[in-house]
Amino acid sequence: MTQLSRRATDKLLPTEDAGSAAIALAIRNGFDRHYALFRYNAQQAKSRYEAGDWHAIRKLARERIAFYDERVREAVELIGVQFRDSQLAADNWAQVKRHFVNLLAEHRQPELAETFFNSVCVKLLHRAYFRNDFIFVRPAVATDYLDSEPPSFRAYYPRSAGLFASLREVFVDMGLACPFLDIDRDLGLATQVIREAAELEGSESEWPSDCQLHVLRTLFFRNKGAYLIGRFVADGDVTPFAIPILQDSRRRLYLDTVLTGHERIDGLFNFSRAYFMVDMEVPSAYVRFLKTLMPTKPESELYTMLGLHKQGKTSFYRDLLHHLRHSNDQFVIAPGIKGLVMGVFTLPSFPYVFKIIKDKRRKDVSREFIQRQYQLVKFHDRVGRMADTWEYADVALPKSRLDPALIEELLDTAPSIIEDDGVSLRIRHVYIERRMVPLNMYLEQADATQRERALIEYGDAIKQMVAADIFPGDMLYKNFGVTRQGRVVFYDYDEVAYVSDCNFRRIPPPRTPEDEMAAEPWYTVGPTDVFPEEFGTFLLGDPRVREAFMKHHADLLDASFWQEKQARIRAGELEDVFPYPESLRFRNRYHEASPPG
C-alpha cells in the first residue's frame, strides 16, 4: 500500500482504526492481483489453443497451480514490511476482518477473496485464533445471485430461430480465430444429438414455448480441447451438454462430439483429470450453472476443476464439518492391503479417504520424497487416470468419532504428525481424495464379465498414463481403484517416474544353463532399468486374470511397446486421450450428417 493511500485512509478513519482498514485493503489488493493473473492465464490459453501450441497450454496449466501460494506469500511479505507488530497483533484481526467484509460489498469474487484472507491470516497468527472471529470459517458474503454484466451465460431461442441456426450463432459468438473444417456437417450432427437427448419430436415450431439454449459465455480449455458447456431447457426439463472443439493438422476446427446427460458431463469434470482454464469474472455464477448440469457434484470439486483449488479445499472442509455435525459413524482404517508408506482411513458415510505419510515406513523413502511425488502428480496432466488430492495441514478430528483401532494405528505409525489434546487428534499433514474400491478387492469379488471389463480399464489406465509421460512404477492391482462409474484410477505415487526417464529393456537370454538356474540375474540392472516382461510374474498369477489381460493388453509385457511410446514422448508428440468413449465421436457418424436444406 502506498504512503499516499495510507494517508488518505488515515483521514477517513479514527487513528486506532486506520491500521486495521489498511491491512484489510492490502489483503484485498493482493487477492485482486492474484485473480487478475488467474484470468490472464485463461485468456492466454485461448490464444495458445488458436495457435495449436499444445505444449504452451500444458505449461500454462502447470504454472497456474502455483499462482495462489505465490500471491499469498507476496501479500504476507508486504504486510510484514508495511505494518508494525502491534498492528498485526491478534486482538486487531476481528476489526481487520470487519473492514475486509466492507471491501467486498461490490466484489465479483467475494468467496475467493475470503479464502485468500484466511490464507494470509493463518500465516500471521497462531492456529489458536483460527475461529470465525478472525477468519472466515463460514462465508460472510452471499454469492447466491451474484453474476456479471453481461451475464455469465448466453441464452438462445431455437423455437423461433431453429436449433441448427441457434448453434451456429453460438459458435460465431465464441469468436475463435480459426476456420471450421465443415461446420454445417458438425452442426447437423450436433442438432441431431441434442434433439435425441432432449426427446424433442416434431417441427421446432411445435416445441415448448419456453425452449431455450443456454451456454456459458467463455470456453473451457484443457490440453488439446476447447469445450462449450451448456444446457437445453424445454418445458422445465434440463438437458446438459458439452461440445469438445478440436483441431486437425491444418488448424481447422471441428466438433468432435456432443456429450449429453449428467453422467457424461460429470465424467468431463472428474477429479482425476487436469483442471480447466476458464476466463470467469464471477466464478460463483459458473459453479451455480454447472450445478444445474451435475446436481450431485460437490461445489468443492467444481471449484477445483475450474482451477480454483484453494477455494475447492475451503468448500470441502466446510462440507466435512457439516457432515460431522449431521452424522454419527466413526472414522475407521480403510479396507484393503495396508500401504508400505501411507496410512489410509475413511468415514464410511463420507465418500473420501484420508491419507497420511507414516513415520514407520516399510520402504526406504523420505517424507519429503513422497510429498514431491504427490506434487509431481498435482502439476501433471492426470488424463483421467490419476487421483487428485487436497492437501491439508492441522486437521483436527474429534476422538469420539475415531475408532479405537484407528487411534492406535495413527499413534503407532505416525506419532510425529499426530497431536492428542484429549478431545481431538490433530493431524499436521493429510491428503484427502475420492474413495474408490481397491482393484485387487474388486477382482476378487467380480464375475467373469466384470473382471474382463476391469482389466481392460486397468490396461487402458496404464496406456493413457504412458501417453502423458507417466510410468506408475508399482503396477500391483492394490495401487489402483475402481470408481462408481467403473473406471480404473491409479492412486499410489511412491514409485511414479517419467516414462522418458526410464530405460525399458528386454531380459537378455542366459549365456549358460547355470545362468538360467542362478538365484541372481546374470545381467546388470541399472537404477532406471525396467523389464516389462517381468510384469506378468506379479500380475498374472490367477489364470482367469491372465486370460483377460493377455487378450486385451499383452503389449504391456513387451519392451518394444514402451520404447515406442518413449520415442514419441521424446520427439515432443502429445497423444490424444479423450475424456469420453471413442464410440461417441462424430467421425463414426459422418455418413449420417445432413445439414438442413
Secondary structure by P-SEA (a helix, b strand, c coil): ccaaaaaaaaaaccccaaaaaaaaaaaaaaaaaaaaaaaaaaaaaaaaaaacaaaaaaaaaaaaaaaaaaaaaaaaaaaaaccccccccccaaaaaaaaaaaaacccccaaaaaaaaaaaaaacccccccccccccccccccccccccccccbbbbbcccccaaaaaaaaaaaaccccccccaaaaaaaaaaaaaaaacccccccccccccccccccbbbbcccbbbbbbbbbcccbbbbbbbbbbbccccccccccccccaaaaaaaacccccbbbbbcccaaaaaaaaaaacccccaaaaaaaacaaaaaaaaaaaaaaaaaaccccccccccccccccbbbbbcccccbbbbbbbccccccccaaaaaaaaaaaaaccccccbbbbbbbcbbbbbcccccaaaaaaaaacccccccccccbbbbccbbbbbbbccaaaaaaaccaaaaaaaaaaaaaaaaaaaaacccccccccccbbbcccbbbbbcccccccccccbbbbcccccccccccccccccccccccccccccccccccccaaaaaaaaacccccccaaaaaaaaaaaaabbbbbbbccccccccccccccccccc
